[in-house]
Amino acid sequence: MAAENEPVYAPDQLKPGNRKGARRGAIASVVVLLMYLWGNHEGNTENIWIIGTAVGLIAVLLIDVVLRRNGLRPNDQ
C-alpha cells in the first residue's frame, strides 16, 4: 500500500544539474535583456517588458539563494 503514495521520478529528474552554470546563464540573460534598452524602438512599452523580465529573473535567483541558505531546498539539484 505504501508504494501507491510514493512519487514516480524519471532517472533524469534525479540527476543533479549544473547550478553554477544556470546562475551564470540567468545573469548573462539579464545583461543581454538590459542591452536591448538601447535599441531601435519607440515608446516605453518595450522598456517596461524588458525591465520586468530582468527583474523577474533576478528575483528568481535571489529566492533560490535564500531557500538554499535556509535549507528549504536541497543543494544537490
Secondary structure, 3 states (H helix, E strand, C coil): CHHHCCCCCCHHHHCCCCHHHHHHHHHHHHHHHHHCCCCCCCCCHHHHHHHHHHHHHHHHHHHHHHHHHCCCCCCCC
